[in-house]
Amino acid sequence: MRIASGLLILLLSATAAQATTSCTMTFELKGWSAFYKVSHGSGKIKCDNGQRASVELEAKGGGLTFGKSQVKDGIGKFSPVSGISELFGTYVQGGADAGAGKSAASMAMTKGEVSLALTGKGTGFNLGVSFGKFVITKK
């Protein structure tokens, strides 16, 4: 009986360790670029396991860019994780931009095993190719 209950506990622990949650982020981001691209913003992350966090966002990079932009009503979708704490940190990004007036933007990035896809509607003007990092910090 002890062996059976020990195996049951081991099985339940393994199942709990493999459990994942899906998380999304709503955000706003404003930025400018003149060879060096900088954007700052804020957002909220919500996971289907009930975890939530308010976050600060920062995007930095270099490349041949010039412009000014603002993203409102942005949405980020993360790959499944075991908990919200895996989402904070620095993601690697890359992108190509061209737009004036109202536009739509999308970008994909990774941080180790975690992927993040961002979409949003923006205003402003930009032109160029950029690369760099996207940092999510818990408020």
C-alpha positions as CSV (number, residue, x, y, z in Angstrom):
1,M,0.0,0.0,0.0
2,R,2.9,2.4,0.8
3,I,4.5,1.8,-2.6
4,A,1.2,2.5,-4.4
5,S,0.5,5.7,-2.5
6,G,4.2,6.8,-3.1
7,L,3.7,6.2,-6.9
8,L,0.5,8.1,-6.8
9,I,2.2,11.1,-5.2
10,L,5.1,10.9,-7.7
11,L,2.6,10.8,-10.6
12,L,0.6,13.8,-9.3
13,S,3.8,15.8,-8.8
14,A,5.0,15.0,-12.4
15,T,1.6,16.0,-13.8
16,A,1.6,19.3,-11.8
17,A,5.1,20.1,-13.0
18,Q,4.0,19.7,-16.6
19,A,0.9,21.9,-16.2
20,T,1.0,25.0,-18.4
21,T,-0.9,28.2,-18.6
22,S,-1.7,30.5,-21.5
23,C,-1.1,34.2,-21.0
24,T,-1.9,37.3,-23.0
25,M,-0.8,40.9,-22.6
26,T,-2.6,44.1,-23.5
27,F,-0.3,47.1,-23.9
28,E,0.4,50.6,-25.2
29,L,3.9,51.6,-26.5
30,K,5.3,55.0,-27.7
31,G,8.7,55.5,-29.3
32,W,11.0,57.3,-31.6
33,S,14.0,56.3,-33.7
34,A,16.9,58.1,-35.3
35,F,19.4,55.3,-36.0
36,Y,18.7,54.1,-32.4
37,K,15.1,53.0,-31.6
38,V,13.6,53.5,-28.2
39,S,10.0,52.8,-27.0
40,H,8.4,52.8,-23.6
41,G,5.0,51.6,-22.5
42,S,2.9,49.7,-20.0
43,G,0.6,46.7,-20.1
44,K,-1.3,44.0,-18.2
45,I,-0.6,40.3,-18.4
46,K,-3.5,37.9,-17.7
47,C,-3.1,34.1,-17.5
48,D,-5.8,31.5,-17.7
49,N,-4.7,30.1,-14.3
50,G,-5.8,33.4,-12.7
51,Q,-2.3,35.0,-12.4
52,R,-2.1,38.7,-13.4
53,A,0.5,41.4,-13.4
54,S,0.9,45.1,-14.4
55,V,4.1,45.5,-16.4
56,E,6.4,48.2,-17.8
57,L,7.7,47.7,-21.3
58,E,10.9,48.9,-23.0
59,A,12.1,48.3,-26.5
60,K,15.6,49.3,-27.6
61,G,17.6,48.6,-30.7
62,G,19.7,49.8,-33.5
63,G,19.7,49.7,-37.3
64,L,18.8,52.1,-40.1
65,T,15.7,53.6,-38.7
66,F,14.0,56.9,-38.5
67,G,10.5,57.8,-37.2
68,K,8.1,58.2,-34.4
69,S,5.3,55.8,-33.5
70,Q,2.6,54.9,-31.0
71,V,0.8,51.6,-30.6
72,K,-2.5,51.5,-28.8
73,D,-4.7,48.5,-28.0
74,G,-1.8,46.2,-28.5
75,I,-2.1,42.5,-27.8
76,G,0.7,40.1,-26.9
77,K,0.3,36.3,-27.0
78,F,2.9,34.2,-25.1
79,S,3.7,30.5,-25.7
80,P,2.4,28.2,-22.9
81,V,4.5,28.5,-19.7
82,S,4.3,27.0,-16.2
83,G,3.7,30.3,-14.5
84,I,3.6,34.1,-15.1
85,S,7.1,34.6,-13.6
86,E,8.6,33.0,-16.8
87,L,7.3,35.9,-18.8
88,F,9.4,38.7,-17.3
89,G,12.8,39.5,-18.7
90,T,14.5,40.4,-22.0
91,Y,13.2,39.1,-25.4
92,V,15.2,39.3,-28.6
93,Q,13.4,41.0,-31.5
94,G,13.8,42.0,-35.1
95,G,11.6,43.8,-37.6
96,A,11.1,45.8,-40.7
97,D,9.0,48.9,-40.6
98,A,7.4,51.1,-43.2
99,G,4.4,53.2,-42.6
100,A,2.8,56.6,-42.3
101,G,-0.4,57.7,-40.6
102,K,-2.5,54.8,-39.3
103,S,-0.9,51.4,-39.6
104,A,-0.9,47.9,-38.2
105,A,2.2,46.4,-36.6
106,S,3.2,42.9,-35.7
107,M,6.4,41.5,-34.2
108,A,7.6,38.1,-32.9
109,M,10.3,37.6,-30.3
110,T,11.8,35.0,-28.0
111,K,13.3,34.6,-24.6
112,G,14.8,31.1,-24.2
113,E,11.8,28.7,-24.4
114,V,9.2,31.5,-24.3
115,S,7.9,33.1,-27.5
116,L,5.9,36.3,-27.7
117,A,3.9,37.6,-30.7
118,L,2.8,41.3,-30.5
119,T,0.1,42.9,-32.7
120,G,-1.4,46.4,-32.5
121,K,-2.7,49.4,-34.3
122,G,-0.5,52.4,-34.5
123,T,-0.1,55.9,-35.6
124,G,3.0,57.9,-36.6
125,F,5.6,57.5,-39.3
126,N,8.6,55.2,-39.6
127,L,11.0,53.8,-42.1
128,G,13.8,51.3,-41.8
129,V,15.1,48.0,-40.3
130,S,15.6,47.6,-36.6
131,F,16.8,44.9,-34.2
132,G,17.3,44.8,-30.4
133,K,15.6,43.8,-27.2
134,F,12.2,44.0,-25.7
135,V,12.1,44.0,-21.9
136,I,9.0,43.2,-19.7
137,T,9.3,44.2,-16.0
138,K,6.8,43.6,-13.3
139,K,5.5,46.9,-11.8
